[in-house]
Amino acid sequence: MIGRCILLAVFVLSMASSASAEWRMDDFMVFLFGSTSGAPDVEKRLNVLSSAGFTVVDGPRDILDGCQKYGLKLLVHNVPPEDVPKIKNHPALWGYHIIDEPLHNFPALKKLHDAYRTADPEHLDYSNLISLGGDYLESYMDIIEPRLLSYDFYQYWWGQNGHFTKLELYRKAALEAGVPMVLFYEVDSSAEALWGGERSYRPDNRARLRQGVYTGLCYGLKGIEWFVSGMVFEKGTSTLSKCGEDVAAINAELKALGPVLMKLHSVDVFHTEPLPRDTKAIPEDHWVQVFNNGYPGLVLGMFEGDEGVEYAMVANSNYEGKQIACMEIRRKFPVAKIERFDRKTGRWVDMPIREILS
């Protein structure tokens, strides 16, 4: 049964190529927007963020030393390009936050990106897009030539029908540009959270977040970004809220999965019936077939690794319950062995082929 996801490695007796991007992160990104906002004690907040599984935080330059102390990286705000030499050699620096959800004035934004790249080519010049497509996305990619593609789409606030449509669109843009892709998720999936009113905790919040994260990982995400710190912490404190505890639990699994996912190149993504909008079914002649007994369906992400290893990641689209899934391997050339990744231990476990055939 699939409640979350299954990641398999299939060792085949042939070599698989692995594409590399112009720039790539060394580590899987787990980011919180507004990380220290409202914190009465910033150092305590950084300690809690580290313990909760975040790897990248944002904020002013004066928290760089604190980030280093707690093993965090900083996406720094409000450092103009001319001041970059003052901090560019700090070991906790991750990159420079330029803008969130820019509109269409990309030529002007390009000048800023170029200024940061010139001042410090070793760290990322970062902007995050609102999830528009068409000319907006095409112009951004053509003019800015980003080294990382970040966007936000909050399916439980903006509409679940758009979740896979945006993943399809942005994955295609990222692959064509040869850059990694990361995605913002809402911390609190309740509808009230969008409008900032009184909220009541949804008992199924963690399951809803899991569905979004794991189906997104099937699309080759290299990082998960969480919005926003005010929903991760109890107001005016650094105590995790119930939603924050949900995020921390998912972050713990990303800590194990991240190093594996960073080494993989996304090859394709398929869905079982009923197909979400703009997605595609598994071709009948594809070498991996997935069958499910449940609703609405499964997501199958296909990846290539090094040394002839191919990977399949299966995620459940239904946050309300488990599904029974069967996987069938159809190869014209021999399969050497199959392993399943255990997210709890962070280890690969031998999986006899008879267990995956049904």
One Martini backbone bead per residue (centre of mass of N, CA, C, O) as a GRO file, in nm:
protein
  358
    1MET     BB    1   0.099   0.035   0.017
    2ILE     BB    2   0.027   0.389  -0.043
    3GLY     BB    3   0.077   0.681   0.157
    4ARG     BB    4   0.323   0.819   0.006
    5CYS     BB    5   0.614   0.666  -0.095
    6ILE     BB    6   0.827   0.524  -0.357
    7LEU     BB    7   1.179   0.430  -0.383
    8LEU     BB    8   1.357   0.311  -0.665
    9ALA     BB    9   1.631   0.092  -0.765
   10VAL     BB   10   1.751   0.007  -1.095
   11PHE     BB   11   1.976  -0.235  -1.200
   12VAL     BB   12   2.139  -0.218  -1.505
   13LEU     BB   13   2.301  -0.357  -1.806
   14SER     BB   14   2.356  -0.034  -1.842
   15MET     BB   15   2.413   0.289  -1.951
   16ALA     BB   16   2.345   0.606  -1.798
   17SER     BB   17   2.283   0.920  -1.837
   18SER     BB   18   2.393   1.253  -1.696
   19ALA     BB   19   2.284   1.553  -1.637
   20SER     BB   20   2.409   1.892  -1.629
   21ALA     BB   21   2.433   2.190  -1.484
   22GLU     BB   22   2.565   2.497  -1.462
   23TRP     BB   23   2.409   2.507  -1.184
   24ARG     BB   24   2.437   2.366  -0.848
   25MET     BB   25   2.347   2.231  -0.576
   26ASP     BB   26   2.478   2.050  -0.312
   27ASP     BB   27   2.197   2.071  -0.158
   28PHE     BB   28   1.914   2.018  -0.028
   29MET     BB   29   1.631   2.228   0.002
   30VAL     BB   30   1.516   2.377   0.323
   31PHE     BB   31   1.279   2.637   0.338
   32LEU     BB   32   1.208   2.954   0.516
   33PHE     BB   33   0.993   3.207   0.516
   34GLY     BB   34   1.058   3.435   0.749
   35SER     BB   35   1.234   3.296   0.975
   36THR     BB   36   1.276   3.559   1.202
   37SER     BB   37   1.000   3.657   1.221
   38GLY     BB   38   0.901   3.753   1.545
   39ALA     BB   39   1.158   3.700   1.708
   40PRO     BB   40   1.271   3.744   2.035
   41ASP     BB   41   1.497   3.509   1.969
   42VAL     BB   42   1.710   3.445   1.724
   43GLU     BB   43   1.891   3.215   1.824
   44LYS     BB   44   1.664   3.027   1.905
   45ARG     BB   45   1.535   3.011   1.628
   46LEU     BB   46   1.777   2.882   1.481
   47ASN     BB   47   1.782   2.626   1.650
   48VAL     BB   48   1.496   2.529   1.575
   49LEU     BB   49   1.532   2.520   1.270
   50SER     BB   50   1.749   2.304   1.272
   51SER     BB   51   1.582   2.085   1.430
   52ALA     BB   52   1.341   2.105   1.195
   53GLY     BB   53   1.517   2.074   0.904
   54PHE     BB   54   1.642   2.323   0.816
   55THR     BB   55   1.889   2.478   0.577
   56VAL     BB   56   1.736   2.747   0.486
   57VAL     BB   57   1.748   3.097   0.540
   58ASP     BB   58   1.621   3.424   0.617
   59GLY     BB   59   1.786   3.755   0.620
   60PRO     BB   60   2.011   3.928   0.765
   61ARG     BB   61   2.355   3.963   0.792
   62ASP     BB   62   2.366   3.947   1.123
   63ILE     BB   63   2.304   3.608   1.108
   64LEU     BB   64   2.548   3.447   1.001
   65ASP     BB   65   2.681   3.337   1.262
   66GLY     BB   66   2.431   3.187   1.364
   67CYS     BB   67   2.407   2.997   1.124
   68GLN     BB   68   2.678   2.860   1.158
   69LYS     BB   69   2.630   2.746   1.447
   70TYR     BB   70   2.350   2.578   1.324
   71GLY     BB   71   2.391   2.479   1.018
   72LEU     BB   72   2.317   2.725   0.833
   73LYS     BB   73   2.178   2.900   0.558
   74LEU     BB   74   2.185   3.225   0.385
   75LEU     BB   75   1.929   3.430   0.256
   76VAL     BB   76   1.996   3.742   0.184
   77HIS     BB   77   1.894   4.064   0.276
   78ASN     BB   78   1.965   4.384   0.185
   79VAL     BB   79   2.220   4.349  -0.024
   80PRO     BB   80   2.399   4.522  -0.212
   81PRO     BB   81   2.629   4.473  -0.452
   82GLU     BB   82   2.849   4.670  -0.316
   83ASP     BB   83   2.838   4.474  -0.036
   84VAL     BB   84   2.928   4.182  -0.104
   85PRO     BB   85   3.240   4.173  -0.019
   86LYS     BB   86   3.170   4.163   0.299
   87ILE     BB   87   3.020   3.844   0.271
   88LYS     BB   88   3.109   3.626   0.045
   89ASN     BB   89   3.308   3.450   0.262
   90HIS     BB   90   3.086   3.333   0.418
   91PRO     BB   91   2.997   3.008   0.516
   92ALA     BB   92   2.666   3.081   0.545
   93LEU     BB   93   2.632   3.157   0.259
   94TRP     BB   94   2.388   3.116  -0.014
   95GLY     BB   95   2.248   3.406  -0.093
   96TYR     BB   96   2.049   3.646  -0.293
   97HIS     BB   97   1.778   3.839  -0.233
   98ILE     BB   98   1.577   4.011  -0.466
   99ILE     BB   99   1.278   3.875  -0.542
  100ASP     BB  100   0.917   3.855  -0.514
  101GLU     BB  101   0.709   3.825  -0.755
  102PRO     BB  102   0.753   3.932  -1.032
  103LEU     BB  103   0.691   4.089  -1.305
  104HIS     BB  104   0.767   4.226  -1.640
  105ASN     BB  105   1.055   4.372  -1.555
  106PHE     BB  106   1.321   4.201  -1.665
  107PRO     BB  107   1.549   4.391  -1.758
  108ALA     BB  108   1.592   4.517  -1.477
  109LEU     BB  109   1.639   4.248  -1.325
  110LYS     BB  110   1.890   4.160  -1.485
  111LYS     BB  111   2.083   4.374  -1.367
  112LEU     BB  112   2.080   4.258  -1.083
  113HIS     BB  113   2.176   3.974  -1.137
  114ASP     BB  114   2.445   4.061  -1.271
  115ALA     BB  115   2.561   4.212  -1.028
  116TYR     BB  116   2.579   3.962  -0.841
  117ARG     BB  117   2.748   3.779  -1.027
  118THR     BB  118   2.991   3.971  -1.040
  119ALA     BB  119   3.042   3.997  -0.727
  120ASP     BB  120   2.925   3.669  -0.691
  121PRO     BB  121   2.957   3.362  -0.852
  122GLU     BB  122   2.929   3.152  -0.590
  123HIS     BB  123   2.642   3.276  -0.553
  124LEU     BB  124   2.306   3.315  -0.540
  125ASP     BB  125   2.066   3.458  -0.753
  126TYR     BB  126   1.742   3.534  -0.613
  127SER     BB  127   1.421   3.441  -0.746
  128ASN     BB  128   1.056   3.445  -0.723
  129LEU     BB  129   0.775   3.300  -0.868
  130ILE     BB  130   0.486   3.326  -0.993
  131SER     BB  131   0.253   3.083  -1.138
  132LEU     BB  132   0.315   3.161  -1.437
  133GLY     BB  133   0.292   3.158  -1.780
  134GLY     BB  134   0.401   3.189  -2.079
  135ASP     BB  135   0.550   3.487  -2.124
  136TYR     BB  136   0.648   3.508  -1.838
  137LEU     BB  137   0.831   3.254  -1.827
  138GLU     BB  138   0.985   3.286  -2.093
  139SER     BB  139   1.111   3.564  -2.031
  140TYR     BB  140   1.258   3.490  -1.776
  141MET     BB  141   1.442   3.271  -1.899
  142ASP     BB  142   1.566   3.446  -2.132
  143ILE     BB  143   1.666   3.697  -1.963
  144ILE     BB  144   1.781   3.588  -1.681
  145GLU     BB  145   1.903   3.307  -1.661
  146PRO     BB  146   1.864   3.109  -1.436
  147ARG     BB  147   2.013   2.890  -1.180
  148LEU     BB  148   1.718   2.894  -1.053
  149LEU     BB  149   1.384   2.757  -1.012
  150SER     BB  150   1.135   2.954  -0.854
  151TYR     BB  151   0.808   2.876  -0.709
  152ASP     BB  152   0.451   2.939  -0.648
  153PHE     BB  153   0.200   2.689  -0.522
  154TYR     BB  154  -0.124   2.682  -0.353
  155GLN     BB  155  -0.349   2.436  -0.366
  156TYR     BB  156  -0.529   2.500  -0.095
  157TRP     BB  157  -0.576   2.809  -0.199
  158TRP     BB  158  -0.588   2.803  -0.542
  159GLY     BB  159  -0.604   2.501  -0.646
  160GLN     BB  160  -0.566   2.166  -0.728
  161ASN     BB  161  -0.570   2.171  -1.046
  162GLY     BB  162  -0.278   2.332  -1.061
  163HIS     BB  163  -0.046   2.157  -0.956
  164PHE     BB  164   0.034   1.985  -1.215
  165THR     BB  165   0.041   2.205  -1.427
  166LYS     BB  166   0.284   2.358  -1.299
  167LEU     BB  167   0.484   2.126  -1.288
  168GLU     BB  168   0.497   2.080  -1.590
  169LEU     BB  169   0.585   2.366  -1.676
  170TYR     BB  170   0.844   2.403  -1.488
  171ARG     BB  171   0.997   2.151  -1.557
  172LYS     BB  172   1.040   2.217  -1.856
  173ALA     BB  173   1.199   2.480  -1.810
  174ALA     BB  174   1.429   2.359  -1.637
  175LEU     BB  175   1.531   2.146  -1.839
  176GLU     BB  176   1.593   2.340  -2.077
  177ALA     BB  177   1.802   2.509  -1.883
  178GLY     BB  178   1.957   2.328  -1.666
  179VAL     BB  179   1.791   2.359  -1.387
  180PRO     BB  180   1.686   2.380  -1.085
  181MET     BB  181   1.392   2.299  -0.879
  182VAL     BB  182   1.163   2.490  -0.676
  183LEU     BB  183   0.899   2.489  -0.406
  184PHE     BB  184   0.620   2.631  -0.274
  185TYR     BB  185   0.453   2.582   0.045
  186GLU     BB  186   0.201   2.547   0.256
  187VAL     BB  187   0.171   2.509   0.598
  188ASP     BB  188  -0.136   2.592   0.589
  189SER     BB  189  -0.422   2.424   0.437
  190SER     BB  190  -0.620   2.622   0.514
  191ALA     BB  191  -0.832   2.858   0.393
  192GLU     BB  192  -0.789   3.079   0.622
  193ALA     BB  193  -0.480   3.131   0.585
  194LEU     BB  194  -0.488   3.319   0.334
  195TRP     BB  195  -0.655   3.565   0.503
  196GLY     BB  196  -0.562   3.587   0.819
  197GLY     BB  197  -0.748   3.454   1.003
  198GLU     BB  198  -0.907   3.249   1.181
  199ARG     BB  199  -0.770   2.937   1.292
  200SER     BB  200  -0.798   2.586   1.236
  201TYR     BB  201  -0.681   2.285   1.282
  202ARG     BB  202  -0.597   2.034   1.063
  203PRO     BB  203  -0.569   1.692   1.095
  204ASP     BB  204  -0.484   1.668   0.766
  205ASN     BB  205  -0.232   1.846   0.707
  206ARG     BB  206   0.004   1.645   0.670
  207ALA     BB  207  -0.122   1.487   0.435
  208ARG     BB  208  -0.144   1.730   0.242
  209LEU     BB  209   0.156   1.800   0.235
  210ARG     BB  210   0.261   1.530   0.138
  211GLN     BB  211   0.122   1.522  -0.131
  212GLY     BB  212   0.267   1.769  -0.247
  213VAL     BB  213   0.564   1.689  -0.204
  214TYR     BB  214   0.577   1.398  -0.336
  215THR     BB  215   0.466   1.474  -0.612
  216GLY     BB  216   0.690   1.684  -0.663
  217LEU     BB  217   0.938   1.494  -0.648
  218CYS     BB  218   0.860   1.341  -0.913
  219TYR     BB  219   0.955   1.621  -1.075
  220GLY     BB  220   1.257   1.701  -0.949
  221LEU     BB  221   1.300   1.832  -0.693
  222LYS     BB  222   1.563   2.032  -0.497
  223GLY     BB  223   1.328   2.173  -0.323
  224ILE     BB  224   1.174   2.306  -0.020
  225GLU     BB  225   0.929   2.563   0.036
  226TRP     BB  226   0.814   2.757   0.312
  227PHE     BB  227   0.481   2.904   0.390
  228VAL     BB  228   0.524   3.054   0.689
  229SER     BB  229   0.655   3.134   0.993
  230GLY     BB  230   0.374   3.222   1.124
  231MET     BB  231   0.284   2.899   1.093
  232VAL     BB  232   0.521   2.748   1.250
  233PHE     BB  233   0.472   2.953   1.483
  234GLU     BB  234   0.397   3.079   1.756
  235LYS     BB  235   0.306   3.370   1.855
  236GLY     BB  236   0.601   3.529   1.956
  237THR     BB  237   0.771   3.260   1.899
  238SER     BB  238   0.976   2.932   1.898
  239THR     BB  239   0.720   2.754   1.884
  240LEU     BB  240   0.578   2.499   1.755
  241SER     BB  241   0.330   2.432   1.576
  242LYS     BB  242   0.134   2.204   1.439
  243CYS     BB  243   0.228   2.277   1.155
  244GLY     BB  244   0.531   2.272   1.229
  245GLU     BB  245   0.535   1.969   1.299
  246ASP     BB  246   0.464   1.874   1.018
  247VAL     BB  247   0.710   1.992   0.876
  248ALA     BB  248   0.931   1.851   1.047
  249ALA     BB  249   0.853   1.562   0.963
  250ILE     BB  250   0.914   1.602   0.661
  251ASN     BB  251   1.206   1.704   0.689
  252ALA     BB  252   1.321   1.435   0.799
  253GLU     BB  253   1.280   1.288   0.524
  254LEU     BB  254   1.441   1.488   0.346
  255LYS     BB  255   1.715   1.430   0.475
  256ALA     BB  256   1.727   1.143   0.345
  257LEU     BB  257   1.642   1.205   0.040
  258GLY     BB  258   1.812   1.442  -0.071
  259PRO     BB  259   2.092   1.307  -0.151
  260VAL     BB  260   1.956   1.136  -0.371
  261LEU     BB  261   1.804   1.353  -0.547
  262MET     BB  262   2.062   1.525  -0.629
  263LYS     BB  263   2.169   1.276  -0.831
  264LEU     BB  264   1.918   1.324  -1.012
  265HIS     BB  265   1.748   1.283  -1.331
  266SER     BB  266   1.484   1.389  -1.493
  267VAL     BB  267   1.279   1.212  -1.736
  268ASP     BB  268   0.977   1.144  -1.616
  269VAL     BB  269   0.604   1.177  -1.605
  270PHE     BB  270   0.333   0.994  -1.457
  271HIS     BB  271  -0.014   0.873  -1.470
  272THR     BB  272  -0.293   0.760  -1.341
  273GLU     BB  273  -0.605   0.698  -1.331
  274PRO     BB  274  -0.713   0.995  -1.335
  275LEU     BB  275  -0.611   1.250  -1.525
  276PRO     BB  276  -0.467   1.520  -1.488
  277ARG     BB  277  -0.417   1.810  -1.600
  278ASP     BB  278  -0.154   1.793  -1.840
  279THR     BB  279  -0.113   1.491  -1.834
  280LYS     BB  280   0.027   1.150  -1.844
  281ALA     BB  281   0.043   0.837  -1.934
  282ILE     BB  282   0.151   0.525  -1.935
  283PRO     BB  283   0.302   0.363  -2.154
  284GLU     BB  284   0.265   0.044  -2.272
  285ASP     BB  285   0.599   0.029  -2.342
  286HIS     BB  286   0.688   0.074  -2.070
  287TRP     BB  287   0.913  -0.063  -1.830
  288VAL     BB  288   0.712   0.077  -1.628
  289GLN     BB  289   0.437  -0.039  -1.430
  290VAL     BB  290   0.137   0.108  -1.286
  291PHE     BB  291  -0.100  -0.001  -1.037
  292ASN     BB  292  -0.430   0.083  -0.903
  293ASN     BB  293  -0.637   0.080  -0.588
  294GLY     BB  294  -0.792   0.383  -0.628
  295TYR     BB  295  -0.824   0.736  -0.523
  296PRO     BB  296  -0.719   0.886  -0.802
  297GLY     BB  297  -0.389   0.829  -0.792
  298LEU     BB  298  -0.069   0.809  -0.948
  299VAL     BB  299   0.283   0.890  -0.935
  300LEU     BB  300   0.550   0.872  -1.188
  301GLY     BB  301   0.895   0.894  -1.141
  302MET     BB  302   1.173   0.936  -1.361
  303PHE     BB  303   1.523   0.834  -1.330
  304GLU     BB  304   1.873   0.922  -1.339
  305GLY     BB  305   2.186   0.791  -1.278
  306ASP     BB  306   2.460   0.630  -1.203
  307GLU     BB  307   2.588   0.342  -1.331
  308GLY     BB  308   2.301   0.228  -1.451
  309VAL     BB  309   2.085   0.372  -1.271
  310GLU     BB  310   1.739   0.343  -1.204
  311TYR     BB  311   1.446   0.545  -1.119
  312ALA     BB  312   1.151   0.511  -0.902
  313MET     BB  313   0.868   0.725  -0.819
  314VAL     BB  314   0.594   0.683  -0.589
  315ALA     BB  315   0.280   0.863  -0.558
  316ASN     BB  316   0.009   0.983  -0.375
  317SER     BB  317  -0.284   1.178  -0.456
  318ASN     BB  318  -0.422   1.076  -0.184
  319TYR     BB  319  -0.466   1.219   0.136
  320GLU     BB  320  -0.711   1.027   0.259
  321GLY     BB  321  -0.544   0.762   0.153
  322LYS     BB  322  -0.467   0.461   0.066
  323GLN     BB  323  -0.295   0.251  -0.179
  324ILE     BB  324  -0.293   0.002  -0.408
  325ALA     BB  325   0.017  -0.120  -0.553
  326CYS     BB  326   0.155  -0.206  -0.875
  327MET     BB  327   0.463  -0.341  -1.014
  328GLU     BB  328   0.612  -0.356  -1.346
  329ILE     BB  329   0.872  -0.520  -1.519
  330ARG     BB  330   0.988  -0.424  -1.859
  331ARG     BB  331   1.255  -0.598  -2.013
  332LYS     BB  332   1.501  -0.667  -2.269
  333PHE     BB  333   1.698  -0.641  -2.034
  334PRO     BB  334   1.865  -0.700  -1.763
  335VAL     BB  335   1.807  -0.722  -1.415
  336ALA     BB  336   2.005  -0.717  -1.143
  337LYS     BB  337   1.847  -0.515  -0.934
  338ILE     BB  338   1.648  -0.419  -0.638
  339GLU     BB  339   1.574  -0.115  -0.456
  340ARG     BB  340   1.466   0.025  -0.142
  341PHE     BB  341   1.387   0.320   0.015
  342ASP     BB  342   1.449   0.418   0.353
  343ARG     BB  343   1.344   0.700   0.525
  344LYS     BB  344   1.419   0.622   0.823
  345THR     BB  345   1.732   0.516   0.759
  346GLY     BB  346   1.869   0.590   0.470
  347ARG     BB  347   1.837   0.309   0.317
  348TRP     BB  348   1.904   0.040   0.117
  349VAL     BB  349   1.684  -0.229   0.010
  350ASP     BB  350   1.646  -0.528  -0.073
  351MET     BB  351   1.439  -0.641  -0.364
  352PRO     BB  352   1.281  -0.882  -0.466
  353ILE     BB  353   1.137  -0.923  -0.768
  354ARG     BB  354   0.880  -1.080  -0.676
  355GLU     BB  355   0.766  -0.824  -0.508
  356ILE     BB  356   0.711  -0.634  -0.775
  357LEU     BB  357   0.549  -0.853  -0.894
  358SER     BB  358   0.178  -0.888  -1.013
   0.00000   0.00000   0.00000
